[in-house]
Amino acid sequence: MTGENRPNPRFEEDLRFERSDGPPDYGCRTDGPVRYFAVADEAGTVLGYVWGNDEDGAAAWEPRPSAGTRAFNGGSLWEMKLREFKARGTAPTVALAEMISDSSDIESSHVVPGSQAEAPTLAALKELARAPDTV
C-alpha cells in the first residue's frame, strides 16, 4: 500500500445522457383562456380541475391543495387519460369534452356534473383551486 489516494478512474469518464422520449404530453402553460371541469371524490369533495387550451396545445390537472394528497395522487390518473388523448392527436378541448361525456369514474373520482366552465387565464383557475370549498 502506498498511502496515495488515487481517484477512481470511473469518476473521470464522460457520462452520456440520452434523452428518452416519454409519453406524449400536452403543454402545461398558456396565457389564454382555459376550459375546465371539476373532479370530485365519492364524498363530493372537489379534488381538482382538468383544463385545456387549444391555441397553445395545453392541458393538465390542477389539484386543490385543500383536498390534500388525494388531489395530488388522484390527478395522476387524469393526467394519464390526457396523455392517451394526446397520443391520438386529440385537441385539448376535444379531449375535455370526451372526458366529460364518458360517464365512467377514474379511481373513485368523477366529473362533477355541470362544472364545465371557462376561466380567463390559467392563473385565474389556479386561484380558484386555492379557494376553499369551490366547484
N, CA, C and O atoms as a MOPAC input file, in Angstrom:
PM7 MOZYME 1SCF
protein

 N      0.82400 1    -1.18500 1     0.00000 1
 C      0.00000 1     0.00000 1     0.00000 1
 C      0.86300 1     1.24100 1     0.00000 1
 O      1.79500 1     1.35600 1     0.79600 1
 N      0.56400 1     2.15200 1    -0.87200 1
 C      1.39200 1     3.33900 1    -0.99100 1
 C      0.88600 1     4.49900 1    -0.16100 1
 O      1.62700 1     5.45700 1     0.05800 1
 N     -0.32800 1     4.44900 1     0.30100 1
 C     -0.89000 1     5.54800 1     1.06900 1
 C     -1.38100 1     6.68100 1     0.18200 1
 O     -1.95400 1     7.65500 1     0.67100 1
 N     -1.16100 1     6.55900 1    -1.09600 1
 C     -1.58700 1     7.60100 1    -2.03500 1
 C     -3.05700 1     7.39400 1    -2.38500 1
 O     -3.47000 1     6.27900 1    -2.70100 1
 N     -3.83200 1     8.44500 1    -2.33000 1
 C     -5.25100 1     8.36400 1    -2.70500 1
 C     -5.38100 1     8.56400 1    -4.20000 1
 O     -5.14800 1     9.65400 1    -4.72200 1
 N     -5.74600 1     7.52400 1    -4.85900 1
 C     -5.95100 1     7.62900 1    -6.30200 1
 C     -7.44800 1     7.71900 1    -6.56400 1
 O     -8.23200 1     6.93400 1    -6.03200 1
 N     -7.83600 1     8.69300 1    -7.39600 1
 C     -9.26500 1     8.77600 1    -7.72500 1
 C     -9.67400 1     7.57900 1    -8.57500 1
 O     -8.90600 1     7.07300 1    -9.39400 1
 N    -10.85200 1     7.16800 1    -8.36200 1
 C    -11.40700 1     6.08900 1    -9.15700 1
 C    -11.47600 1     6.57200 1   -10.60200 1
 O    -12.03500 1     7.63800 1   -10.85900 1
 N    -10.92700 1     5.82400 1   -11.54600 1
 C    -10.94400 1     6.26700 1   -12.94500 1
 C    -12.35300 1     6.44200 1   -13.50900 1
 O    -12.54400 1     7.16000 1   -14.49000 1
 N    -13.32700 1     5.79700 1   -12.90100 1
 C    -14.70300 1     5.94600 1   -13.39300 1
 C    -15.22600 1     7.35000 1   -13.15700 1
 O    -16.13200 1     7.79400 1   -13.86300 1
 N    -14.66900 1     8.06900 1   -12.16900 1
 C    -15.10700 1     9.43800 1   -11.90200 1
 C    -14.67000 1    10.39900 1   -13.01000 1
 O    -15.18200 1    11.51400 1   -13.10900 1
 N    -13.74100 1     9.96800 1   -13.82400 1
 C    -13.24100 1    10.83500 1   -14.88900 1
 C    -13.86500 1    10.52300 1   -16.23900 1
 O    -13.57900 1    11.20600 1   -17.22200 1
 N    -14.70200 1     9.51200 1   -16.30400 1
 C    -15.36200 1     9.14800 1   -17.55200 1
 C    -16.44900 1    10.15800 1   -17.89400 1
 O    -17.15000 1    10.65400 1   -17.01100 1
 N    -16.58000 1    10.45500 1   -19.16900 1
 C    -17.69300 1    11.27900 1   -19.61300 1
 C    -18.96700 1    10.44600 1   -19.57000 1
 O    -19.00900 1     9.31200 1   -20.04800 1
 N    -19.98700 1    11.02700 1   -18.99400 1
 C    -21.26800 1    10.34000 1   -18.95000 1
 C    -22.11900 1    10.77600 1   -20.12400 1
 O    -22.15000 1    11.95200 1   -20.48900 1
 N    -22.78600 1     9.84200 1   -20.69100 1
 C    -23.68100 1    10.15500 1   -21.79500 1
 C    -25.11200 1    10.03900 1   -21.30300 1
 O    -25.56600 1     8.97700 1   -20.87600 1
 N    -25.79300 1    11.14200 1   -21.37500 1
 C    -27.20700 1    11.13600 1   -21.01800 1
 C    -27.99600 1    11.16200 1   -22.31300 1
 O    -27.87300 1    12.07800 1   -23.12600 1
 N    -28.79000 1    10.15500 1   -22.47700 1
 C    -29.61200 1    10.09300 1   -23.66300 1
 C    -31.03600 1    10.39200 1   -23.27100 1
 O    -31.59800 1     9.79500 1   -22.35200 1
 N    -31.58900 1    11.31100 1   -23.97900 1
 C    -32.97800 1    11.67800 1   -23.71500 1
 C    -33.88700 1    10.60800 1   -24.29900 1
 O    -33.77700 1    10.23200 1   -25.46700 1
 N    -34.77100 1    10.14000 1   -23.46500 1
 C    -35.74100 1     9.19100 1   -23.98900 1
 C    -37.05400 1     9.93600 1   -24.16800 1
 O    -37.44000 1    10.76700 1   -23.34600 1
 N    -37.69900 1     9.62800 1   -25.21700 1
 C    -38.98500 1    10.26200 1   -25.44700 1
 C    -40.00500 1     9.59400 1   -24.54500 1
 O    -40.30700 1     8.40900 1   -24.68900 1
 N    -40.52300 1    10.36400 1   -23.62600 1
 C    -41.53100 1     9.85900 1   -22.70000 1
 C    -42.88500 1     9.84200 1   -23.36400 1
 O    -42.99600 1    10.01100 1   -24.57800 1
 N    -43.90500 1     9.64100 1   -22.57500 1
 C    -45.24300 1     9.63300 1   -23.15100 1
 C    -45.60200 1    11.01400 1   -23.68200 1
 O    -45.13400 1    12.02500 1   -23.15800 1
 N    -46.42700 1    11.05900 1   -24.71300 1
 C    -46.81400 1    12.36500 1   -25.25900 1
 C    -47.57400 1    13.15900 1   -24.20900 1
 O    -48.37500 1    12.60900 1   -23.45400 1
 N    -47.31500 1    14.44100 1   -24.17300 1
 C    -47.93900 1    15.30600 1   -23.18400 1
 C    -48.36000 1    16.60800 1   -23.82800 1
 O    -47.66500 1    17.14600 1   -24.69000 1
 N    -49.50400 1    17.10500 1   -23.40200 1
 C    -49.88900 1    18.46000 1   -23.79000 1
 C    -48.96000 1    19.42500 1   -23.05200 1
 O    -48.32900 1    19.05100 1   -22.06400 1
 N    -48.88000 1    20.65100 1   -23.52900 1
 C    -48.14100 1    21.66500 1   -22.80700 1
 C    -48.81700 1    21.94000 1   -21.46900 1
 O    -49.98900 1    21.61900 1   -21.27700 1
 N    -48.07700 1    22.53000 1   -20.55800 1
 C    -48.64900 1    22.77900 1   -19.22700 1
 C    -48.77900 1    24.27100 1   -18.93000 1
 O    -49.05700 1    24.65600 1   -17.79500 1
 N    -48.58000 1    25.11200 1   -19.94800 1
 C    -48.69500 1    26.55900 1   -19.74600 1
 C    -49.48900 1    27.19000 1   -20.88000 1
 O    -49.44900 1    26.74400 1   -22.02700 1
 N    -50.20000 1    28.22600 1   -20.52100 1
 C    -50.90400 1    29.02100 1   -21.52400 1
 C    -51.19800 1    30.38300 1   -20.91400 1
 O    -51.38100 1    30.51500 1   -19.70300 1
 N    -51.24000 1    31.37700 1   -21.76200 1
 C    -51.62600 1    32.71700 1   -21.31600 1
 C    -53.07000 1    33.02500 1   -21.69000 1
 O    -53.61500 1    34.05600 1   -21.29500 1
 N    -53.67900 1    32.13600 1   -22.44500 1
 C    -55.04400 1    32.35700 1   -22.90500 1
 C    -56.07500 1    31.78100 1   -21.95700 1
 O    -55.73900 1    31.25400 1   -20.89700 1
 N    -57.32900 1    31.88800 1   -22.35000 1
 C    -58.40500 1    31.32100 1   -21.53000 1
 C    -58.32600 1    29.79300 1   -21.51300 1
 O    -57.82400 1    29.17500 1   -22.45200 1
 N    -58.82300 1    29.20200 1   -20.44100 1
 C    -58.82000 1    27.74500 1   -20.32900 1
 C    -60.23500 1    27.23700 1   -20.05200 1
 O    -60.97700 1    27.80900 1   -19.25400 1
 N    -60.57800 1    26.16600 1   -20.72400 1
 C    -61.81800 1    25.46100 1   -20.41500 1
 C    -61.46700 1    24.41100 1   -19.38200 1
 O    -60.37000 1    23.85400 1   -19.39900 1
 N    -62.39900 1    24.14100 1   -18.48200 1
 C    -62.09500 1    23.18400 1   -17.42600 1
 C    -63.37200 1    22.52700 1   -16.90700 1
 O    -64.48700 1    22.96900 1   -17.18700 1
 N    -63.16800 1    21.46300 1   -16.14700 1
 C    -64.25100 1    20.85500 1   -15.38500 1
 C    -63.67300 1    20.38800 1   -14.05400 1
 O    -62.47700 1    20.12800 1   -13.92800 1
 N    -64.56400 1    20.29100 1   -13.06300 1
 C    -64.16000 1    19.86800 1   -11.72900 1
 C    -64.24500 1    18.35100 1   -11.60400 1
 O    -65.07600 1    17.70500 1   -12.24200 1
 N    -63.37300 1    17.79900 1   -10.77400 1
 C    -63.36000 1    16.37500 1   -10.46100 1
 C    -63.52700 1    16.23100 1    -8.95400 1
 O    -62.84300 1    16.90000 1    -8.18000 1
 N    -64.44400 1    15.34900 1    -8.54200 1
 C    -64.71200 1    15.14300 1    -7.11400 1
 C    -64.55300 1    13.67300 1    -6.74900 1
 O    -64.59700 1    12.78800 1    -7.60400 1
 N    -64.36900 1    13.44400 1    -5.45600 1
 C    -64.30500 1    12.07200 1    -4.95900 1
 C    -65.71400 1    11.56500 1    -4.66200 1
 O    -66.70000 1    12.25100 1    -4.93200 1
 N    -65.79700 1    10.37600 1    -4.11000 1
 C    -67.10900 1     9.76500 1    -3.83200 1
 C    -67.94100 1    10.57300 1    -2.83600 1
 O    -69.17100 1    10.52800 1    -2.86900 1
 N    -67.26800 1    11.30900 1    -1.95400 1
 C    -67.98300 1    12.11500 1    -0.95500 1
 C    -68.40100 1    13.48000 1    -1.50300 1
 O    -69.06900 1    14.25300 1    -0.81600 1
 N    -68.00700 1    13.76800 1    -2.73500 1
 C    -68.36500 1    15.04800 1    -3.34300 1
 C    -67.34700 1    16.14700 1    -3.12400 1
 O    -67.59300 1    17.29100 1    -3.50800 1
 N    -66.21200 1    15.83900 1    -2.51800 1
 C    -65.15200 1    16.82300 1    -2.32500 1
 C    -64.42600 1    17.06000 1    -3.63900 1
 O    -63.93800 1    16.11600 1    -4.26100 1
 N    -64.35200 1    18.31600 1    -4.06300 1
 C    -63.65400 1    18.64100 1    -5.31100 1
 C    -62.16100 1    18.45500 1    -5.09100 1
 O    -61.56200 1    19.08200 1    -4.21600 1
 N    -61.56900 1    17.57800 1    -5.90400 1
 C    -60.14300 1    17.27200 1    -5.79600 1
 C    -59.29400 1    18.18600 1    -6.66700 1
 O    -58.14600 1    18.48300 1    -6.33700 1
 N    -59.86500 1    18.63100 1    -7.78200 1
 C    -59.10900 1    19.46900 1    -8.70100 1
 C    -59.85900 1    19.67300 1    -9.99100 1
 O    -61.05200 1    19.39000 1   -10.09900 1
 N    -59.12200 1    20.17600 1   -10.97700 1
 C    -59.71900 1    20.54900 1   -12.25400 1
 C    -58.86100 1    20.03500 1   -13.40600 1
 O    -57.63300 1    20.09000 1   -13.35700 1
 N    -59.52200 1    19.54100 1   -14.43000 1
 C    -58.85700 1    19.20300 1   -15.68500 1
 C    -59.13000 1    20.37000 1   -16.62000 1
 O    -60.28400 1    20.75700 1   -16.80800 1
 N    -58.07100 1    20.94100 1   -17.21300 1
 C    -58.23500 1    22.12700 1   -18.04600 1
 C    -57.52400 1    21.94200 1   -19.38200 1
 O    -56.65500 1    21.08400 1   -19.53300 1
 N    -57.92000 1    22.77600 1   -20.35300 1
 C    -57.28500 1    22.72300 1   -21.66400 1
 C    -57.40500 1    24.03600 1   -22.41300 1
 O    -58.32100 1    24.82400 1   -22.17900 1
 N    -56.46100 1    24.25600 1   -23.32000 1
 C    -56.43600 1    25.42200 1   -24.19900 1
 C    -55.89900 1    24.95900 1   -25.54500 1
 O    -54.76600 1    24.48400 1   -25.63300 1
 N    -56.70700 1    25.09400 1   -26.59700 1
 C    -56.30600 1    24.62000 1   -27.91900 1
 C    -55.21500 1    25.46200 1   -28.56500 1
 O    -54.33800 1    24.91500 1   -29.23500 1
 N    -55.24600 1    26.77200 1   -28.38200 1
 C    -54.27200 1    27.65200 1   -29.04400 1
 C    -52.83300 1    27.28400 1   -28.69700 1
 O    -51.95800 1    27.31800 1   -29.56200 1
 N    -52.58600 1    26.93300 1   -27.44400 1
 C    -51.23100 1    26.58300 1   -27.01400 1
 C    -51.02800 1    25.07800 1   -26.89600 1
 O    -49.96200 1    24.62100 1   -26.48600 1
 N    -52.05200 1    24.31000 1   -27.25500 1
 C    -51.93500 1    22.85600 1   -27.15200 1
 C    -51.63500 1    22.41900 1   -25.73000 1
 O    -50.82300 1    21.52300 1   -25.49800 1
 N    -52.29700 1    23.06000 1   -24.78400 1
 C    -52.01600 1    22.80700 1   -23.37300 1
 C    -53.21400 1    22.18100 1   -22.68000 1
 O    -54.36300 1    22.51800 1   -22.96800 1
 N    -52.93000 1    21.26300 1   -21.75900 1
 C    -53.96900 1    20.63700 1   -20.93600 1
 C    -53.28000 1    19.95700 1   -19.76800 1
 O    -52.18800 1    19.40900 1   -19.91700 1
 N    -53.91500 1    19.99200 1   -18.61000 1
 C    -53.29800 1    19.36800 1   -17.43600 1
 C    -54.30700 1    19.26300 1   -16.30200 1
 O    -55.47800 1    19.61700 1   -16.44300 1
 N    -53.82200 1    18.77300 1   -15.19500 1
 C    -54.57800 1    18.63200 1   -13.95700 1
 C    -54.14300 1    19.73400 1   -13.00800 1
 O    -52.94700 1    19.96400 1   -12.82400 1
 N    -55.09800 1    20.40900 1   -12.40900 1
 C    -54.81500 1    21.42800 1   -11.39600 1
 C    -55.42300 1    20.95500 1   -10.08100 1
 O    -56.64300 1    21.00100 1    -9.92100 1
 N    -54.59100 1    20.49800 1    -9.12900 1
 C    -55.12600 1    19.99000 1    -7.86900 1
 C    -55.57900 1    21.10400 1    -6.93300 1
 O    -55.09400 1    22.23200 1    -7.01400 1
 N    -56.50500 1    20.77900 1    -6.05500 1
 C    -56.91000 1    21.69100 1    -4.98800 1
 C    -56.09000 1    21.34600 1    -3.75900 1
 O    -56.28200 1    20.27500 1    -3.18200 1
 N    -55.19000 1    22.21100 1    -3.34500 1
 C    -54.35900 1    21.90900 1    -2.17900 1
 C    -55.15800 1    21.55100 1    -0.93300 1
 O    -54.70700 1    20.73800 1    -0.12600 1
 N    -56.32800 1    22.14100 1    -0.76400 1
 C    -57.12800 1    21.86400 1     0.42700 1
 C    -57.65300 1    20.42700 1     0.45300 1
 O    -58.08200 1    19.94700 1     1.50300 1
 N    -57.62400 1    19.73600 1    -0.68900 1
 C    -58.07800 1    18.34300 1    -0.74600 1
 C    -56.95700 1    17.37800 1    -0.36900 1
 O    -57.16600 1    16.16500 1    -0.33100 1
 N    -55.78200 1    17.90600 1    -0.09600 1
 C    -54.66500 1    17.09100 1     0.38200 1
 C    -54.08300 1    16.15200 1    -0.64700 1
 O    -54.15700 1    16.38900 1    -1.85200 1
 N    -53.50100 1    15.07900 1    -0.14300 1
 C    -52.79700 1    14.13900 1    -1.02000 1
 C    -53.72800 1    13.44200 1    -2.00300 1
 O    -53.28900 1    13.02200 1    -3.07400 1
 N    -55.01000 1    13.31200 1    -1.65800 1
 C    -55.95900 1    12.69000 1    -2.59800 1
 C    -56.00000 1    13.47200 1    -3.90200 1
 O    -56.13200 1    12.88200 1    -4.97500 1
 N    -55.88600 1    14.79600 1    -3.81900 1
 C    -55.92400 1    15.62400 1    -5.02500 1
 C    -54.68100 1    15.40500 1    -5.88400 1
 O    -54.76700 1    15.35000 1    -7.11100 1
 N    -53.54700 1    15.28400 1    -5.24000 1
 C    -52.30600 1    15.09700 1    -5.98400 1
 C    -52.19700 1    13.68900 1    -6.54200 1
 O    -51.81000 1    13.50000 1    -7.69500 1
 N    -52.53600 1    12.70800 1    -5.72800 1
 C    -52.46900 1    11.32100 1    -6.18300 1
 C    -53.53300 1    11.01600 1    -7.23600 1
 O    -53.24300 1    10.36800 1    -8.24200 1
 N    -54.74100 1    11.47400 1    -7.01200 1
 C    -55.82100 1    11.23500 1    -7.96000 1
 C    -55.59300 1    11.91100 1    -9.29300 1
 O    -56.04800 1    11.42200 1   -10.32700 1
 N    -54.89900 1    13.02000 1    -9.27700 1
 C    -54.63800 1    13.75800 1   -10.50900 1
 C    -53.77700 1    13.00800 1   -11.50000 1
 O    -53.88000 1    13.23200 1   -12.70600 1
 N    -52.92800 1    12.12000 1   -11.00800 1
 C    -52.05500 1    11.38700 1   -11.92300 1
 C    -52.86900 1    10.52600 1   -12.88000 1
 O    -52.47600 1    10.33000 1   -14.03000 1
 N    -53.98500 1    10.02000 1   -12.41600 1
 C    -54.83000 1     9.19700 1   -13.28800 1
 C    -55.50600 1    10.03500 1   -14.36700 1
 O    -55.67400 1     9.58000 1   -15.49800 1
 N    -55.89000 1    11.25200 1   -14.01900 1
 C    -56.48700 1    12.14600 1   -15.01500 1
 C    -55.41600 1    12.60100 1   -16.00200 1
 O    -55.70300 1    12.77900 1   -17.18500 1
 N    -54.19500 1    12.79000 1   -15.53200 1
 C    -53.08200 1    13.13500 1   -16.42700 1
 C    -52.81200 1    11.99300 1   -17.40800 1
 O    -52.54100 1    12.23800 1   -18.58400 1
 N    -52.88300 1    10.75400 1   -16.93400 1
 C    -52.67500 1     9.61700 1   -17.82800 1
 C    -53.75000 1     9.59400 1   -18.90900 1
 O    -53.46700 1     9.29400 1   -20.06900 1
 N    -54.96600 1     9.90800 1   -18.52700 1
 C    -56.06400 1     9.96200 1   -19.50800 1
 C    -55.76800 1    11.03600 1   -20.55800 1
 O    -55.98600 1    10.82300 1   -21.75000 1
 N    -55.26600 1    12.20000 1   -20.10300 1
 C    -54.90800 1    13.25000 1   -21.05200 1
 C    -53.80700 1    12.77700 1   -22.00100 1
 O    -53.84400 1    13.10000 1   -23.18800 1
 N    -52.83300 1    12.02200 1   -21.50300 1
 C    -51.76100 1    11.50200 1   -22.36600 1
 C    -52.31300 1    10.58500 1   -23.45400 1
 O    -51.82900 1    10.58600 1   -24.58600 1
 N    -53.33800 1     9.79500 1   -23.09300 1
 C    -53.96200 1     8.92200 1   -24.08800 1
 C    -54.55800 1     9.75400 1   -25.22500 1
 O    -54.41100 1     9.40900 1   -26.39700 1
 N    -55.22700 1    10.84300 1   -24.87200 1
 C    -55.80800 1    11.70500 1   -25.89500 1
 C    -54.71100 1    12.37600 1   -26.73000 1
 O    -54.84800 1    12.49400 1   -27.94800 1
 N    -53.64800 1    12.80600 1   -26.09600 1
 C    -52.54500 1    13.45000 1   -26.82000 1
 C    -51.92700 1    12.47100 1   -27.80600 1
 O    -51.60500 1    12.83900 1   -28.93500 1
 N    -51.76400 1    11.23100 1   -27.38000 1
 C    -51.18100 1    10.20900 1   -28.25400 1
 C    -52.02500 1     9.99100 1   -29.50200 1
 O    -51.50200 1     9.62700 1   -30.55600 1
 N    -53.33500 1    10.21300 1   -29.38200 1
 C    -54.22800 1    10.06900 1   -30.53400 1
 C    -54.31400 1    11.34100 1   -31.35700 1
 O    -54.98200 1    11.36700 1   -32.39100 1
 N    -53.64100 1    12.40100 1   -30.90700 1
 C    -53.65800 1    13.66100 1   -31.65200 1
 C    -54.90900 1    14.49000 1   -31.41200 1
 O    -55.26200 1    15.32500 1   -32.24400 1
 N    -55.58000 1    14.27600 1   -30.29800 1
 C    -56.82000 1    14.97600 1   -29.98000 1
 C    -56.53000 1    16.36600 1   -29.42900 1
 O    -55.65800 1    16.52700 1   -28.57500 1
 N    -57.25500 1    17.36900 1   -29.91100 1
 C    -57.11300 1    18.73000 1   -29.39700 1
 C    -57.52000 1    18.75400 1   -27.91500 1
 O    -58.40600 1    18.00300 1   -27.50700 1
 N    -56.87800 1    19.60800 1   -27.11000 1
 C    -57.17000 1    19.62800 1   -25.67700 1
 C    -58.64800 1    19.77300 1   -25.31300 1
 O    -59.15000 1    19.01900 1   -24.47900 1
 N    -59.34600 1    20.71900 1   -25.91700 1
 C    -60.74800 1    20.91000 1   -25.52200 1
 C    -61.64100 1    19.77400 1   -26.01200 1
 O    -62.67500 1    19.49800 1   -25.40400 1
 N    -61.26100 1    19.11800 1   -27.09400 1
 C    -61.99600 1    17.93600 1   -27.54600 1
 C    -61.78100 1    16.80600 1   -26.53700 1
 O    -62.70900 1    16.06000 1   -26.22300 1
 N    -60.55900 1    16.68800 1   -26.03600 1
 C    -60.26800 1    15.68800 1   -25.00700 1
 C    -61.12400 1    15.93900 1   -23.76900 1
 O    -61.67500 1    15.00000 1   -23.19400 1
 N    -61.23600 1    17.19100 1   -23.35800 1
 C    -62.06300 1    17.52200 1   -22.20000 1
 C    -63.51600 1    17.13100 1   -22.44100 1
 O    -64.15800 1    16.53400 1   -21.57700 1
 N    -64.02700 1    17.47100 1   -23.62100 1
 C    -65.41800 1    17.15100 1   -23.94300 1
 C    -65.65400 1    15.64200 1   -23.90600 1
 O    -66.69000 1    15.18400 1   -23.42300 1
 N    -64.69600 1    14.87500 1   -24.41200 1
 C    -64.84500 1    13.42100 1   -24.39600 1
 C    -64.77900 1    12.88200 1   -22.96600 1
 O    -65.49800 1    11.94500 1   -22.61900 1
 N    -63.92200 1    13.47000 1   -22.14400 1
 C    -63.82300 1    13.03300 1   -20.75000 1
 C    -65.12200 1    13.33800 1   -20.00600 1
 O    -65.55500 1    12.55500 1   -19.16100 1
 N    -65.73200 1    14.46200 1   -20.31600 1
 C    -66.99700 1    14.83400 1   -19.67900 1
 C    -68.10800 1    13.87900 1   -20.11100 1
 O    -68.92100 1    13.45400 1   -19.29100 1
 N    -68.13900 1    13.54600 1   -21.40000 1
 C    -69.22700 1    12.69600 1   -21.89900 1
 C    -69.06400 1    11.23600 1   -21.48700 1
 O    -70.04600 1    10.49300 1   -21.46600 1
 N    -67.84900 1    10.81300 1   -21.16100 1
 C    -67.61900 1     9.44600 1   -20.68700 1
 C    -67.99100 1     9.39700 1   -19.21300 1
 O    -67.32900 1    10.03000 1   -18.39200 1
 N    -69.00700 1     8.67900 1   -18.87300 1
 C    -69.52300 1     8.69300 1   -17.50700 1
 C    -68.76000 1     7.78000 1   -16.54900 1
 O    -69.08600 1     7.71500 1   -15.36400 1
 N    -67.75100 1     7.07800 1   -17.05400 1
 C    -67.03800 1     6.17100 1   -16.14900 1
 C    -66.14100 1     6.94800 1   -15.18600 1
 O    -65.54000 1     7.96200 1   -15.54000 1
 N    -66.07400 1     6.44400 1   -13.97700 1
 C    -65.23700 1     7.06300 1   -12.96300 1
 C    -63.77700 1     6.66600 1   -13.18200 1
 O    -63.47600 1     5.63500 1   -13.78300 1
 N    -62.89500 1     7.50200 1   -12.68300 1
 C    -61.47200 1     7.17900 1   -12.70400 1
 C    -61.02900 1     7.07400 1   -11.25300 1
 O    -60.91400 1     8.07800 1   -10.55000 1
 N    -60.78300 1     5.84200 1   -10.81500 1
 C    -60.25600 1     5.58800 1    -9.46300 1
 C    -60.97600 1     6.38800 1    -8.38700 1
 O    -60.37800 1     7.23600 1    -7.72500 1
 N    -62.23600 1     6.11700 1    -8.22200 1
 C    -63.05100 1     6.73100 1    -7.16500 1
 C    -63.20700 1     8.24000 1    -7.29600 1
 O    -63.45200 1     8.92600 1    -6.30400 1
 N    -63.07000 1     8.75400 1    -8.49200 1
 C    -63.34000 1    10.17800 1    -8.72400 1
 C    -64.15200 1    10.30400 1   -10.00500 1
 O    -64.15800 1     9.40200 1   -10.84200 1
 N    -64.83200 1    11.42800 1   -10.14700 1
 C    -65.71000 1    11.59400 1   -11.29500 1
 C    -65.81200 1    13.07700 1   -11.66500 1
 O    -65.50300 1    13.96200 1   -10.86700 1
 N    -66.24700 1    13.30900 1   -12.87600 1
 C    -66.51000 1    14.67100 1   -13.33600 1
 C    -67.73700 1    15.18300 1   -12.58100 1
 O    -68.75100 1    14.49200 1   -12.49000 1
 N    -67.63600 1    16.38500 1   -12.04900 1
 C    -68.77100 1    16.99200 1   -11.36200 1
 C    -69.74800 1    17.47900 1   -12.42900 1
 O    -69.39200 1    18.33900 1   -13.23500 1
 N    -70.96900 1    16.94900 1   -12.45000 1
 C    -71.93700 1    17.36900 1   -13.46700 1
 C    -72.16700 1    18.88000 1   -13.42500 1
 O    -72.31300 1    19.47600 1   -12.35800 1
 N    -72.19300 1    19.47700 1   -14.60500 1
 C    -72.45200 1    20.91100 1   -14.71100 1
 C    -71.28900 1    21.80400 1   -14.31500 1
 O    -71.46100 1    23.01600 1   -14.18500 1
 N    -70.10600 1    21.22900 1   -14.11900 1
 C    -68.96800 1    22.04800 1   -13.68000 1
 C    -68.13300 1    22.60600 1   -14.83200 1
 O    -67.16600 1    23.33200 1   -14.60100 1
 N    -68.50100 1    22.27000 1   -16.07500 1
 C    -67.74300 1    22.77800 1   -17.20500 1
 C    -67.82900 1    24.30600 1   -17.23600 1
 O    -68.90900 1    24.88300 1   -17.10900 1
 N    -66.68800 1    24.93900 1   -17.40300 1
 C    -66.66000 1    26.40300 1   -17.42700 1
 C    -65.40000 1    26.86200 1   -18.13900 1
 O    -64.59100 1    26.05600 1   -18.59600 1
 N    -65.25700 1    28.16900 1   -18.22200 1
 C    -64.06000 1    28.75600 1   -18.81800 1
 C    -63.52000 1    29.80800 1   -17.86900 1
 O    -64.27000 1    30.61100 1   -17.31500 1
 N    -62.21200 1    29.79200 1   -17.68900 1
 C    -61.53300 1    30.81000 1   -16.87900 1
 C    -60.76500 1    31.70500 1   -17.84100 1
 O    -60.27200 1    31.22800 1   -18.86400 1
 N    -60.65300 1    33.00200 1   -17.52900 1
 C    -59.96400 1    33.91300 1   -18.44900 1
 C    -58.48300 1    33.59800 1   -18.62200 1
 O    -57.89600 1    33.88700 1   -19.66500 1
 N    -57.87600 1    32.99700 1   -17.58300 1
 C    -56.45900 1    32.62600 1   -17.64100 1
 C    -56.23400 1    31.38600 1   -16.78000 1
 O    -57.07700 1    31.02600 1   -15.95900 1
 N    -55.10900 1    30.75100 1   -16.97500 1
 C    -54.73500 1    29.62800 1   -16.13200 1
 C    -54.50500 1    30.11600 1   -14.70100 1
 O    -54.81700 1    29.40500 1   -13.74600 1
 N    -53.96500 1    31.31700 1   -14.55100 1
 C    -53.75600 1    31.88300 1   -13.21300 1
 C    -55.07900 1    32.01200 1   -12.46100 1
 O    -55.13500 1    31.77400 1   -11.25500 1
 N    -56.13700 1    32.38500 1   -13.16700 1
 C    -57.44900 1    32.50200 1   -12.53400 1
 C    -57.95200 1    31.13600 1   -12.06900 1
 O    -58.55600 1    31.02700 1   -11.00200 1
 N    -57.70600 1    30.10100 1   -12.86300 1
 C    -58.11500 1    28.75500 1   -12.45500 1
 C    -57.30100 1    28.29600 1   -11.24700 1
 O    -57.84100 1    27.67200 1   -10.33400 1
 N    -56.01200 1    28.60200 1   -11.24000 1
 C    -55.17200 1    28.23700 1   -10.09600 1
 C    -55.66000 1    28.93400 1    -8.82800 1
 O    -55.63700 1    28.35400 1    -7.74200 1
 N    -56.09200 1    30.15900 1    -8.97500 1
 C    -56.64500 1    30.89200 1    -7.83000 1
 C    -57.93200 1    30.22500 1    -7.34500 1
 O    -58.15500 1    30.09600 1    -6.14100 1
 N    -58.76900 1    29.80800 1    -8.28000 1
 C    -59.98600 1    29.08000 1    -7.93500 1
 C    -59.65500 1    27.80000 1    -7.17200 1
 O    -60.31600 1    27.46300 1    -6.19000 1
 N    -58.62800 1    27.09500 1    -7.63300 1
 C    -58.23100 1    25.83400 1    -6.98700 1
 C    -57.76100 1    26.07200 1    -5.55800 1
 O    -57.95300 1    25.21400 1    -4.69700 1
 N    -57.15800 1    27.20400 1    -5.29500 1
 C    -56.67100 1    27.50000 1    -3.94300 1
 C    -57.77400 1    27.99300 1    -3.00900 1
 O    -57.60300 1    27.99700 1    -1.79000 1
 N    -58.90000 1    28.40600 1    -3.57700 1
 C    -60.00300 1    28.91900 1    -2.74700 1
 C    -60.67100 1    27.76700 1    -1.99500 1
 O    -60.75900 1    26.65600 1    -2.51800 1
 N    -61.13500 1    28.02200 1    -0.78500 1
 C    -61.81700 1    26.96200 1    -0.03000 1
 C    -63.20900 1    26.67400 1    -0.58100 1
 O    -63.90700 1    27.57800 1    -1.04200 1
 N    -63.60200 1    25.40700 1    -0.52800 1
 C    -64.95400 1    24.97200 1    -0.89600 1
 C    -65.46000 1    25.54000 1    -2.20600 1
 O    -66.47600 1    26.23400 1    -2.23600 1
 N    -64.74800 1    25.24700 1    -3.29800 1
 C    -65.14600 1    25.73000 1    -4.61800 1
 C    -65.54700 1    24.56600 1    -5.50900 1
 O    -65.25400 1    23.40800 1    -5.21200 1
 N    -66.22000 1    24.89000 1    -6.60200 1
 C    -66.54900 1    23.88600 1    -7.62300 1
 C    -66.01400 1    24.30400 1    -8.93800 1
 O    -66.18600 1    23.59300 1    -9.92800 1

